[in-house]
Amino acid sequence: MAKISLVYWSGTGNTQAMADYVVEGVKSAGAEVDVFEVTEANADDVLKSDVILLGCPSMGSEVLEEESMEPFMEEIEGGLSGKKVGLFGSYGWGDGQWMRDWQERVEGAGASMICDGIIVNGEPSDDSVIDELKSMGSNAALA
Ligand SMILES: Cc1cc2nc3c(=O)[nH]c(=O)nc-3n(C[C@H](O)[C@H](O)[C@H](O)COP(=O)(O)O)c2cc1C
């Protein structure tokens, strides 16, 4: 079975709530996932996974959180070729540009997306997006 890791950053809990639904999806498909808050994640260990799930809200001005998520991305970027990746994150007033840029970056590094990056305005409360997040998890388990 595929080895799956999930790494996230969340300042006020919205992206963490998204992560919880993704994890629920993985588990409902009978698989396991190693979950790390990004400051606890080791890039080399994460790169041993077949599937890497990454969560981060839009921060700065349509960028990844810069203290820990951006440096972590820089660390893993060179090893993403051939990996299956799922991206998700919450946003506020923007239009999701950070996610489009992030996905392009991951694809540019040679990874394939499990599905398009999932974005949520604020907290995940809409049933359809909750289903999408769970599906990302269950698709990760089947990857
Ligand atoms: C410093 C800071 C910068 C932000 N920059 C953006 C932004 O550029 N675009 C946007 O849509 N939302 C922006 N937001 C809003 C967050 O993305 C939003 O509050 C999100 O729900 C936070 O997710 P979290 O609870 O996982 O931390 C910003 C929030 C903060 C605190």
The ligand as an SDF file (V2000), in Angstrom:
LIG
                    3D

 31 33  0  0  0  0  0  0  0  0999 V2000
   -0.7840   37.6620    7.5460 C   0  0  0  0  0  0  0  0  0  0  0  0
   -1.9460   37.1580    6.7440 C   0  0  0  0  0  0  0  0  0  0  0  0
   -1.9150   37.2680    5.3690 C   0  0  0  0  0  0  0  0  0  0  0  0
   -2.9840   36.8120    4.5880 C   0  0  0  0  0  0  0  0  0  0  0  0
   -2.9390   36.9570    3.2220 N   0  0  0  0  0  0  0  0  0  0  0  0
   -3.9770   36.5200    2.4800 C   0  0  0  0  0  0  0  0  0  0  0  0
   -3.9680   36.6590    1.0590 C   0  0  0  0  0  0  0  0  0  0  0  0
   -3.0000   37.1510    0.4530 O   0  0  0  0  0  0  0  0  0  0  0  0
   -5.0520   36.2120    0.3680 N   0  0  0  0  0  0  0  0  0  0  0  0
   -6.1490   35.6610    0.9780 C   0  0  0  0  0  0  0  0  0  0  0  0
   -7.1040   35.2720    0.2960 O   0  0  0  0  0  0  0  0  0  0  0  0
   -6.2000   35.5220    2.3320 N   0  0  0  0  0  0  0  0  0  0  0  0
   -5.1410   35.9330    3.0940 C   0  0  0  0  0  0  0  0  0  0  0  0
   -5.1740   35.7790    4.4500 N   0  0  0  0  0  0  0  0  0  0  0  0
   -6.3560   35.1580    5.0770 C   0  0  0  0  0  0  0  0  0  0  0  0
   -6.1000   33.7000    5.4450 C   0  0  0  0  0  0  0  0  0  0  0  0
   -5.6960   32.9550    4.3120 O   0  0  0  0  0  0  0  0  0  0  0  0
   -7.3740   33.0960    6.0290 C   0  0  0  0  0  0  0  0  0  0  0  0
   -7.6800   33.7740    7.2370 O   0  0  0  0  0  0  0  0  0  0  0  0
   -7.3050   31.6220    6.2810 C   0  0  0  0  0  0  0  0  0  0  0  0
   -8.5850   31.1370    6.6230 O   0  0  0  0  0  0  0  0  0  0  0  0
   -6.3130   31.2630    7.3820 C   0  0  0  0  0  0  0  0  0  0  0  0
   -6.2300   29.8620    7.4570 O   0  0  0  0  0  0  0  0  0  0  0  0
   -5.7450   29.1230    8.7830 P   0  0  0  0  0  0  0  0  0  0  0  0
   -6.8890   29.1900    9.7870 O   0  0  0  0  0  0  0  0  0  0  0  0
   -5.4520   27.7240    8.3740 O   0  0  0  0  0  0  0  0  0  0  0  0
   -4.5240   29.8540    9.2750 O   0  0  0  0  0  0  0  0  0  0  0  0
   -4.1040   36.2270    5.2250 C   0  0  0  0  0  0  0  0  0  0  0  0
   -4.1320   36.1150    6.6220 C   0  0  0  0  0  0  0  0  0  0  0  0
   -3.0760   36.5720    7.3720 C   0  0  0  0  0  0  0  0  0  0  0  0
   -3.1280   36.4340    8.8790 C   0  0  0  0  0  0  0  0  0  0  0  0
  1  2  1  0
  2  3  1  0
  2 30  2  0
  3  4  2  0
  4  5  1  0
  4 28  1  0
  5  6  2  0
  6  7  1  0
  6 13  1  0
  7  8  2  0
  7  9  1  0
  9 10  1  0
 10 11  2  0
 10 12  1  0
 12 13  2  0
 13 14  1  0
 14 15  1  0
 14 28  1  0
 15 16  1  0
 16 17  1  0
 16 18  1  0
 18 19  1  0
 18 20  1  0
 20 21  1  0
 20 22  1  0
 22 23  1  0
 23 24  1  0
 24 25  2  0
 24 26  1  0
 24 27  1  0
 28 29  2  0
 29 30  1  0
 30 31  1  0
M  END
$$$$
